[in-house]
Amino acid sequence: MIREPKLRYKVRLFNTRGNHFKEWRAELYSNGMVITRWGRIGSSLQFKKFPFAGMDFLMEKEDEKIKKGYRYA
């Protein structure tokens, strides 16, 4: 049985300015993997995995999104 690493940190941001209605999510797991999901609110989200990226990577991406106008849910 393969066990999923435990979730350590989760962030969810939205950008509803203008006609954007976009969502960005990131999850950090105990093995350092970061999984990001993004797309239009209410539709299927795209995703990408970043093995061994860690907390610094996640915080950097989170800061980038906030600078672009995203806000916490």
BELZIFEN-V191319 format. One record per pair of residues at least 24 apart in sequence whose ideal C-beta (glycine too) atoms are under 6 Angstrom apart, sorted by sequence separation. I is the first residue (numbers start at 0). J is the second residue. D is the distance in Angstrom with one decimal. If there is no record, write none. Layout:
# BELZIFEN-V191319
i:I j:J d:D
i:I j:J d:D
This chain:
# BELZIFEN-V191319
i:4 j:28 d:3.9
i:5 j:29 d:4.6
i:33 j:57 d:5.1
i:4 j:29 d:4.6
i:4 j:30 d:4.3
i:27 j:57 d:5.1
i:25 j:57 d:5.4
i:23 j:64 d:5.2
i:23 j:69 d:5.9
i:10 j:61 d:5.6
i:12 j:64 d:5.2
i:16 j:68 d:5.3
i:14 j:68 d:5.0
i:14 j:69 d:4.6
i:12 j:69 d:3.8
i:13 j:70 d:6.0
i:13 j:72 d:5.9
i:11 j:72 d:4.5
